[in-house]
Amino acid sequence: MTEFKLSKRNLPYDILVWKEIARRLLSSRNYSYLLKHRVILKKVKDHKWYSKNGHDRVTGCYRKYAREITMRTSNGNLLTDNAIYVWVHEFAHMVWHRDRRVRRKRSRVHAKAFKNLENRLWTKYKKEVKPELPKIIQECQEKEVNFREVKRQKKLASEKDKERKQTIEYKLEKVLELKKKWLTKQKRVNTALKKLNRKEKLYNTLLKKR
């Protein structure tokens, strides 16, 4: 089982492709809500009858209150037509549960109004998104490579910083900084003591005059 937060940017390219498909199909309000969800990937046991004629088995489940979308695949490929259809089907459930105008008092999960909503999303995908799918996949693969490179550079910088902090030069620099801070405090203390000493002298003089 693998779990991903959709709000993160550093994700595998196939999850990034799913996000881009959802972004193009959903309104900005629904897409923002989708980013609060987690995607859980699981593998279906690859029985022989699942892969007859090259058919890949994909199932999904949407959990409203947990804000989770669980996807199960037999071969781990998330970008087949079947996998993308199940992905669209599951975030259609999210839209269905959020839109009370459509859902109203209907209790059936796969009511006719839901099927109409799902059909609209899937038709829009086939017309507007599917022709550009290879381009989207390429862009997301490049993003994944860039995120990995950024992560690698951050790791290298962190390791260099740890090594630098172990050097004598760095430790001496920190000691001098602390010394400077304490000297500044000492100057403030001496100034305050001088003022208090003057006041003490004044009040002693006034007492003697009495």
N, C-alpha and C positions, 0 to 999 in steps of 0.2 A: 504494500500500500504506500502510495506517495501522496503528499498533501501540499497544495500551493495556495497562497493568498493572492487573490486576483488584484489586490491593490498594489502589489509589488511590481517593480519594473524589471528586475533581474529574474527572468523566468525562461524556461526552455522555449525554443522557437515555436513549437507546435501549440503551446498554451498561448503564446503571444498572437498566433494566427487566430485562435479561438476568440481572444479578446478583440482583435480587429474586426472579425466577422460580427460579433455582438455590437461593437461600436457603430458599425455601418447600418445595422438593422434596427437598433433600438433608439428611442429618444434619449436626449442627454440626461434627463431625469432618471429614466430606468437604467441607463448604462452606469450612472453614478452609484445607483443602488446595487447593481450587479458587482461592482468593485468591492463591496463590503462582504462578499461571499468568499468561500473557500471551495476549491475544486479538489476532490479526492479521486485519485486514479487507482483502480484495482484491476486484476486480471481474472478473466473468466477461465475456468478449466477448459482446455482446448479439446473438447470431445470431437470425434471424427465427423459427426453429422453437422457440427458447427461450420466446418470448413469445406463442405461439399461444394463443388463447382467454384471454389475460390471465394465463397461467401464468408465474410468476417462477422463474427458475433459481437454486437455492441448493445449494452443496456445502460440505462441511467436512472437516477432517482433524485428528486428535488426535496430538500427538507427546509420548510419555510422558517421555522423558529430557530433552527441551528444555523441558518444561512449557509447551507452546504449543497453542493451539486456533486453527486457521486457518479462516476463514469466507469463502466467495466468493459474491457475489450479482450478479445481472444488472442490477438496478435500484437497488441501494443501500438498499432498504427492509429493515430488520432486524426489524420487528415483524409481518410477515405470518405466517400459520399455518405456511407452509413453512419460513421462516427459523427460527422458534421450535422447530419439530420437529427441524431439523438441529442447533440449539444443544443441545437436550435429548439428542439422539443422541450428540453429541460428549462432553458431560460424563458421559454414561452409560459411555462408554469409559473415562474416568478412574476411575469407581467400580469398573468391571469389573477394571481392572488392579490396583487397590489391594486388592480383596477376594479373598484367596487361597482362601477357603472356597468362593466361587462359581466362580472361575477354575480352581483346582486345576491339573491338568496339561493343560488344554485349550489347544491352540495356535491353533485357528481364532478369528479376531477376532470374527466374527459367529456364534458358536456359539449353540445353542438357549438356553442359560442366559443369554447376553447379551441375546438378543431378549426373553426373559421379563423381565429387569431393565428394559430399555428400555420395554417395554409397561407395566410397573407405574408407571414415572415419567411416561409420557405420559398414562396414564389418570388419575393423580393430578392432573396439570396440567389436563386437561380438566374434571375435577370441581371442584377446589378453587381453581385459580388463574385459569383463563380467564374465569370470570364476573366477576372483580374486575380484569381486565386494564385497562379504561379508567381506573379509579381509580388503579392502579399507575402507568400512563403519566403521568397528571396530576401525581401526587406527585413522580415523577422529573423531570418538566419543571420543576416549582417548585424542586427541589433544584439542578438545573443552573443556573437563573437566580440562585439564592442564592449558589452557588459562584462564579459569574462576578462577582457584585457584591462578594463578599468579596475576590476576586482584584484587582478594580479598585480597591477601597479600599486594599488593601495596596500596590499600585503607586503610587497617589497619595501615600500616607504616605511611601513610600521616596523618591519624587521631592522631596517637601517637605523630608525629612531631608537629602538631598543638597544642596539649595539653602541650608538653614540652616547646614550645615557650611562653606559658602563665605563666610559673612558675617564681618565684622570682630568683631562681638560674640561669636560662637561661638569664634573663634580666640583672642580675649583671655581668654575664660573658661577655655579649655584651658591657656593659658600660666599663669594664676593657680593653677589646680589643680596643675600640675607644680611651680610655685614652692613651693606649700604642702608638697608631698611632699618636695622637697629640703630645705626648712627643717626639717621633722620629722627627716629623716636627719641633718642638721647638729647638731640638739640631741642626738641619740643619740651622735653621734661625739664631741661636746664632753664629754658625761657620761663616756663610756668613757675619754677622754684624761685627765680629772681623776682617775679611779680609778687609771689606770696611773702618773700622775705621783706620787700619794701613795705607791704601792707602791715606785716608784723611789727616793723620798726615804727611805723606811723602810730599804730594803736598803742604800743608801749610808751611812746612819747606823750600821747594824750593822757594815758593813765597817770604818768608821773606829774603832769601839770595839775591834775586834780589834787 
